[in-house]
Amino acid sequence: MAGSTFGKNFTITTWGESHGKALGVVVDGCPAGLSLCEDDIQAYLNRRKPGSTRFSTPRKEADEVVILSGVFEGKTTGTPISLLVPNTSQRSADYSEIASYYRPGHADYTFDEKYGFRDYRGGGRSSGRETIGRVAAGAIAARILKELGIEVCAYTKAIGPVFIDMARFEKEAITETATAMPDRLASVQAEEYLAACMMDRDSSGGIIECTITGLPAGIGEPVFNKLDARLGAAIMSIGAVKAFEIGDGTAAAAAKGSENNDSFYADENGVHKRSNHAGGILGGISDGDTITLRAYVKPTPSIFQEQETIGRDHKNRTVQIKGRHDPVIVPRAVVVVECMSALTVLDLLMENMTSRLDRMVEFYKK
């Protein structure tokens, strides 16, 4: 299976299946000397683990990470970092029936068409549990970015028809509400909406917004490795994401140039912009302003209503899915968006170190 490795300079390779013995990731390219322990990574994994609220799957997993290599006496050694998270609450029998048919909205059919074989236990490699490796690696990337004064912050912008009000933004609420919304009032309204979805044996989608602050101007390559293109590829690689935006996104298509352009000005503190419709990226390169991106997440496809589908024999049938499923993916996916953004930015920061001769001379010349 190709395509399990992400990044060019700070690379990660995720491995494992939803109902296998474990999942994990190998991180290569991490500089030596970074303070790192399991608790640093666990704090991120706790934000995505199942069973935390009544709006996530009741599957109970501690998702406890173990560092197998690459760290000695609390510091990274510069060698590959291998991280492992055991699966402890598999109930594969819940999925034995779906071996014979394809669940609507899932990758069952496409996996069979590609490989002629699939791990039907909870989706196998296409399960949302694959993101454990991404989050564990992203926690390391975020620690490096923090050393550089760069912060990545993601949160739920909307669930179904309920949107947050930025006037009520409270960062602490992201980790304290069941919805990962930074607006406590909107979170209550979203919880009521989700409760109604669950009563109807249905699910909901939503929007995740992410900001990157402290990133200097000049990060990103101007052609195929544009910063926004790399962020788009990273976010769209998350299983449930169906659309991606930078800055004003699709709204820019309805604007005039006079409305959409961000005017520059300079003062004693440097170069600034009057607005940020571009979302912090111009020509595929960071402009020093806050980067703002959004991920649009589809409703959880595993719903408990009767649905039409086909079996592996391609005969029509109806199904009613069983098992343990999230009525909404968005709150647990917030940290995944945050970590994929951190991984992308760090990788391009490393690539940028060779973009100018004067800076290489400054670094290496004795």
N, C-alpha and C positions, 0 to 999 in steps of 0.2 A: 504493500500500500504506500503510494507516494503521497507527499504533501503534509507530513506531520511535523515538519520543521519550519520555524518562522524566524526571520531575521538574517542579517548578513554579517554583522560584527558582534552583536550580543544575540546569540542564537539559542532557541529553545526547541526541544523535541519532546512532545507529549506522547504518552503511551498508556495503554490500559483500556478496559471496557467497563461498562456500568455494573455488570455482575461477575466480573473476573475477580481474582484474588486481591488486586490492588490497582491503583492508578498512580501516575507520577509524571515527572519531567526531568530531563537533563538540560542544564543551563551551561553553555560554553561562552567564554568571552567576558566573564565577570572579572573586573580588576581585583588584584590581590589587595588585602588590607581593609576590606569593608567589614565592620562589625556585624555579625549575623548569627542568630540562633533560631531554634524552632519557634519560639514565641513570636518573633518578628513576622514570620510567615503565617503562623496560626491566626493571628489577629485578622488577616485578610480572608483566610479560609472560613473563619467563623461567620463572616458576612454572607457567604454563599451556601453554607451547608443546609441540608434539608431539615425539616421538622422544627424550625425555629419559631414559626407563627402558624396560626390556623389557616393562613393563605398559602402555605407551602406544603409539599408532599409530606405525609406522615411518616415516610421512611426515616428511621432514626440512624444517623451516622455521626460519629464524633469527628470524622475527617481529620484525624490527628496526623500531622506531618512528621516524617523522620528524615533527617539529613544524613545521607549515606556517604557522601564524599564532598571534597572541595572546601571544607572548613576545618581549621585546626586552632585550638585554643581561642575560640570565639571570633576568629578572623578568616575571611576568604583567602585561599592560597593562590588563586589565579588558575587553578585547574578546574575541570568540569565539576559542577555541583549537581549531584543526583539526589532527587527528592522523591519520597514514597509516601503514599496515603493508602492504608489498607481499606478494603471494603469489608464491613462487618455485619451488614443487615440486608444481604441479598435474599429475595424471595422469588427465585426464578420460576417457581411453579405458577406464580401469578401471570406469567407470560407464555406458558407452554401452548396455550390455545392459538396464539397469534402466529405460531410457526406456519400455519396453514393459510393465512390470509394477510392482506396488506392494510395497515391502519391508515385511514384518510389523514392527510397532513403530515405524515411521517416519511422517513427515508426508506421504509421497508421495500417498496417496489423498486426504487432506483438502485438500492444496494444489490438486490437480486439480479437486476438487469446488468449491472456492472461486473459483479463477481460470480454470479451463479450460486451464491451461498451467502448467508448472513447470520450473525449472532442476534437472534430475536429477543434475547433476554434484556428487556428494558432499552432496546435500541443499540446495544453493543457500543461500538465506537462512535456512533452518531448521537449517543445520549448526551444530555446536558452535563453529565458527570465528567465528560472529557475536559470540561473547563477547569477542573481542579488543578491540572498541570499548568494551565495558563495563569491562574490566580497565584499559585505558589511562585512561579517565575516572576510574575508581575510585582509581587511583594518585594522581591530583590531589586528589580528595576526602580521601583518607587523609592527605595532607600538610597540608591545611588543618586537619583534625581534630587532628593532632599538635600544631599550633600552639596549639590550645585545650586540650591535655592529655587528649585522648580517644584511646583505642586500640581498634582492631578487630582481633580475632585469630580466624581460623578454622582448623580442623584436621579430619582424618578421625577420627570416633568409632568407626566400624565398617565393615568390609568383609565382606559375607556374614555368616557366623556369628561372626566374630572381632571382639571389642570391646576397646577400650583399657581399661587400669586407671588411673584418675586418680591413684592413689598413685605411679605411675611416670611422671607427667607431666613432660616435658622439652621446653620450648618450642623449643629449637634443633633438635630431632629433626623438627619439622614440615617444615623445608626440607632436611633431610639424609637422610630415609628415602624410599624409592621410593613409599611409600603415603601420605605426608604425615601419618603418625600421630605424635603426641607421645610414644608409648610404643614403644621400640625392640623389646622382646620381642614385643609384639602385632604389630608390623610384620613381623617374621620369620614369624610364624604366618600372617599375612594373605598374605604373598608365597607361602608354600607352598600355601595354598588357591587363590590365583590361578593358580599353575602347574598345579594339577590341573584347573581350569576350562579352561585353554588346551589341555591334553592332550585334553580332551573336546570341543574346538571350541565352548566355551561361554563365558559372560561372567558378571559379578557386579555387584550393586548395593551400596549402602552408605549410611552416615549421615555427614553433615557437621555439626559443631557449631561455633557462632560465639559469641564473647563480646564485649561492648562495655563497656569500663570508662572511668570518668572523665566519663560523661555526667551533667550535673546534673539534678536533679528539675525537672519542668515542661515537658518537651519532648514534643510531640505534641498533636494536636487531639482534643477529646472526642467527636466524632460520627463523621463519615465518614473523617476523616483521622487516625484513631487511629494511634499509633506502631506498634502490633503489626499493625494492618491494612495499613499502608504497607509494613512489613517483609515481611509475608506476600505481598503483591502483587509486591514486588521479587524475593523468592526464588522464588516460584512461576512467575515469568516466565522462569526459567532452564530450558532445554528438557527436561532429564532429571529434574527434581524433581517428585515425585508427592505429597508431603505436607510439612507445615510445622508446627512446634511452638514455643511460647514457654514458658519455665519448665518446670514439670512436664508440660505438654502434656496428652496423652490420659490420663495417670495421674491427673490432677486429677479426672476423672470418677468414679474409684473411691474417692476420698478423702472423709473427713468434713470439715465446715467447721472443726472444731477442729484438724484435722490440716493443712488446706490454708492457713488464714489465716497471714499473716506478722505477728507482733507487733512493734509499734514501741517504741522507747525513745530517750531523749535523754540526751546527756552534754555535756561541755564542747566536744566536737568537732562537735556537731550532732545531726541526726536519723538513726537507724539502724533496721535490722530484725533480728530474731532469726533469721530464716530467709529464703529467697528462692524460695519455691514459685512466686510470680507471675512470676519471670524478669525483674524490674526494671521492670515496667510495670503500672500500676493505672489503670483507667478510660481506657485508651488513651494515658496520659501517663507519662513516665519518673518513677520514684520515687527516683532517685539511686543505686540499687543496680546491681550488674552485670546487664546484659541478656544473657540466654542464649537462643539460638534454635537450632533444628535443621532441617536439610533432608534429606529422605529421597529418595535417588537411585535410579532404576530401573537394572536391568542394561542394558548396552549392547545395543541391539536388533540390531546387525550381528553375527551369529554365523555360523560356517562350516558349520553343520549344514543338512541339507535341510529346507525348511519349505514349508507350504502357503500359497498366496496366490491372487490373481487378476491377470489382465492388464488393460490399459486397455480391452480389449474385454469385460471382466467375465466372462471364461471362466476356469474353475479351472485351476490349474497348480501345479507345485512349483518351487522355486528354491533355489539354493545361492549365497549372496552371495560376491562376490570383492572385492578391493581391500585397503586398509590401514585397520584399525580397532582401537580400544582394547578390550582385554578387560575394562576397568573404567574408568568415567568419573570416579569419585570423586576421586582424587588431583589431577587437573588442574582439577576444578571447585571445589576448596577456595578458591582465590584469587578465583574468580568470586563465590562466596557472600560472601566478605570484602568485595569491592569493591561489590557491590550493597547490602550493609548500610551501608557507609561513605557511599555516595551518598544513601541514604534518610535517614540521621541528619543529614547536612549540610544537606540540603534542608529538613528540619523545623527545624533550628537557625536557619536563615535566616528561615523563616516566623515563628518565635517572637519575633523581634526587634520585632514590632509588636503583641504581645499585651497589653502593659501600658503605659498612658499615663505612669506615673511614670518608667519606664525610657526612654521616648522623650524626655520632658522633660529627664531627666538627660543624655542623649546630645546633644541638639540645643540646649538652652537655653544661651545665652552669659552 
